[in-house]
Amino acid sequence: MTNSDYDPNLVNQFLKHDYHDRGMMKWQGFFLSDHTANINKTSREQEEVNRRHHGPAMEQDDIAEIINQAIVKSKHVQIELGEQTIDGIVQKPISGLIQGWIDQQIFIGDQSVMIEDIWAIKVI
C-alpha cells in the first residue's frame, strides 16, 4: 500500500463498523493461568491447615523415650506442639533430626522446642 492508496475514511469506517476489539478478553488467557495457579496453591494450603488436628496426647515418659530412641538411632522425628491459635488452628508439625538438647529443650534443625510443649512425637 502506498501513501496515494491511503484513505482515512476507509480506515475510520473499518474501525467503527467492522473491527471488534476484544479488550481484556485477549489478555484473560495470560491472567487466568497465573491467577488460577495462585488460587489453587492458596486453596491447597488452606485445606492442609483445616485438616490439621491434634492426635491423642502422649505422656511425658513416652515422649522422653521416643526422644532418646531418636537420638541414639539418629532417626528423624515429627513433633506436634500443644499450641493452637485463637481460631483453634493447630501449628504445622516440626520434623527433622534432633541435633541436640539442653535441659528441657531439644533442637531440630534451626528450631528449638521445649519438651513440655510437645503434644505428641513419632519417629519417621
HELIX and SHEET records of a PDB file:
HELIX    1   1 ASN A    3  ASP A    5  5                                   3    
HELIX    2   2 PRO A    8  GLN A   13  1                                   6    
HELIX    3   3 PHE A   14  ASP A   18  3                                   5    
HELIX    4   4 MET A   25  ARG A   51  1                                  27    
HELIX    5   5 GLN A   60  LYS A   73  1                                  14    
HELIX    6   6 ILE A  115  ASP A  117  5                                   3    
SHEET    1   A 5 GLN A 111  MET A 114  0                                        
SHEET    2   A 5 GLN A 105  ILE A 108 -1                                        
SHEET    3   A 5 ILE A  94  ILE A 102 -1                                        
SHEET    4   A 5 HIS A  76  LEU A  81 -1                                        
SHEET    5   A 5 ILE A 118  VAL A 123 -1                                        
END                                                                             
